[in-house]
Structure formats: structure tokens, C-alpha cells
Amino acid sequence: MSEQPSGPGTVDPPVRRRGLMLVLSSPSGAGKTTISRRLLDRDRAITLSISATTRPPRPGEVDGVDYRFVSEDEFRRMVKGGDFLEHARVFGHRYGTPREAVEAELAAGRDVLFDIDWQGTQQLAEKARADLVSVFILPPSRAELERRLFARAQDPAEVVARRMAKASDEMSHYPEYDYIIVNSDLEESVAQVLAILTAERLRRTRRIGLGEFVAGMRGA
């Protein structure tokens, strides 16, 4: 059963809060997508950023829900028009985060979850560092990462081999992230992400009208 938002995720006026961008990144197969889904189930105060991509849908994926599936030509038009907060090419396909929807959510005090790689995270940091909270998820071992990739049964062996080769480079970017989680136990990892989210929602710099609220409390 999904939990209802509570505590710092539902700060009441007179102290409002600007939303934040929570980024989860990891090598393919380390668990970020599963953690993202659990997080969305348990915290209704955060919404998923829907990326545009040029890759074809996988079995069960729905356009506009999992991704916005677009052609190469349309993606290029969106880049040229400045429609993306970030975009990158990963395993031969292009991915990007539409700007307008995210900025509207943040301004309304709602949080946005991103399932993107280190390239996209770097671009977000350049454009909106104050709104960004970044988490890198590591597998407990290289052998376990390989086992998880084969267990998904979605990609052929040669694709798994490419993903394993790419993982080493991806993991080298861990120092660029605010938080690191080693995903040995899924439930513990989800709890850790929720704890990070709770703490970041309470940051003084995200609270709008806090100075006026405290001044009123003091009778100033």
C-alpha cells in the first residue's frame, strides 16, 4: 500500500518550500530504477521526471509514462530549441529532460525525481546546482552487477558485456555526487534515499518566507 506524504514533505504555510531535483544514478543493473519505483510508491510528494529518448520501447514500457519516445529528428529539434535541462547519448541512444515541466514543479514546491546518468547530472549541476540533490548507487560487487544484468533477461550477452565495460567508467564519477549508497539490500537502500530526501527538504535555503515567519514569532 502506498504511504501518504507526511512530515517535511508537506510543509504548511506560512513557511513554504521550493522543490528539489533528486537524481539517482548508477551503472546499469545496480538498482536505481527499482529504488526509484519504490520511492515513488512510498512518497507521494515526489514525481518522476519523464525523459525523452530516441531508443525503442522495451516490453511493457508506455509512451508518456516510462519515457517520451521520439525520433532522432524531433530530438535534434528539441535540443536546438533549448527544450532540455540536460541531454546525453547513452549506448547509442539519446536521452533528455524536458525543461518546462520540471521548472513548473519546482516553482510549485514539488520535488522531481531523475533517473539519469553522470553526464546528465553534470549538466543539471551547471544549470541548477542549488536545486540539485544527487545520489550515486553502487552494486555490492562486480560479480553481483553482472548477475543482475543477466537476470533481467532483456538484453543479449553482447549487450551485457558492453554494459559491464561501461560500468567501470560510470563508477569513476562517484565523487561528483552528494551521497553514495551501496545497494546490498533493496529495502535498506530505499530507506536511505528516503532519509536523504527528508533531510534535504529541511534545508534552510529551500524554505521560502522563513525569515518573516521567525521574525513574526519573535514579535519583531
Secondary structure, DSSP 8 states (H G I E B T S, - for coil): ------GGGG--TTSEE---EEEEE-STTSSHHHHHHHHHHH-TTEEE---EESS---TT--BTTTBEE--HHHHHHHHHTT-EEEEEEETTEEEEEEHHHHHHHHHTT-EEEEE--HHHHHHHHHHHGGGEEEEEEE-S-HHHHHHHHHHH-SS-HHHHHHHHHHHHHHHTTGGGSSEEEE-SSHHHHHHHHHHHHHHHHT-GGGEESHHHHHHHHHT-
